Structures are given as C-alpha cells and as structure tokens.
Amino acid sequence: MPAQTPNPPYYALNFTTIVSPGTNEIFTKLIDFVKETAPKAEGFLGIEEAKGEKEWITVTYWTSREAIDSWAKGVKMFAAKHPTVMMAAVSAKARIAKVEKALP
C-alpha cells in the first residue's frame, strides 16, 4: 500500500537489496530494524516495501535530509554491532531523492 505522504517537497530514502541464497535472514534483520526504528524517528513520514524473489526495495519518506542523516546514524550503529548485517548493508544500495512533485 502506498505511504500517505504530505504535499511535496519531502525526501525519499530508497534501499535496494539483491537477495542471494543464504542472505534472506540477514536482509530480513536489516529491513526489520528499518521498519521498527524509522517510524519512531523525528521527521519520518511513511514507508513502502516491495519484495521480489531476488530483489527487495524499501522506501522511507522524510521531512528533510537532516532527519534522514540523524536516523541513519542508528542504522550504522546497528550494522556495526551485527557483522552479518554490516555485510548486507554494504551490498545494499541506498539512495536519497527529493520529491518535488507527486503525480495523481
């Protein structure tokens, strides 16, 4: 279900992960951490997730770049404490985009 976001501008943080045999559990830990902590963070607006057989995409929406940067510090600390999650985080792609217009 699409996240309910306000009128732009706002920011999107996109996580794309390629899941290979044996990494499903590791990526699940990382994404569960995202889904648990992001909604509690200041500036969080919403989350969307799509899972295919080999590719997972999670998008979080934020009020500002500063909100993303502040929350991301916790992700880095979590990954540092969990070496297998750190490997997953390194192989994932994270991108920040500014949403300037929402189409109907």
C-alpha positions, 0 to 999 in steps of 0.5 A: 500500500502506498505511504500517505505522504504530505504535499511535496517537497519531502525526501525519499530514502530508497534501499535496494537489496539483491537477495542471494541464497543464504542472505534472506535472514540477514536482509530480513534483520536489516529491513526489520530494524528499518521498519521498527526504528524509522517510524519512531524517528523525528521527521519520518513520514511513511514507508513502502516495501516491495519484495521480489524473489531476488530483489527487495526495495524499501522506501522511507519518506522524510521531512528533510535530509537532516532527519534522514542523516540523524536516523541513519546514524542508528542504522550504522550503529546497528550494522556495526554491532551485527557483522552479518548485517554490516555485510548486507548493508554494504551490498545494499544500495541506498539512495536519497531523492527529493520529491518535488512533485507527486503525480495523481 
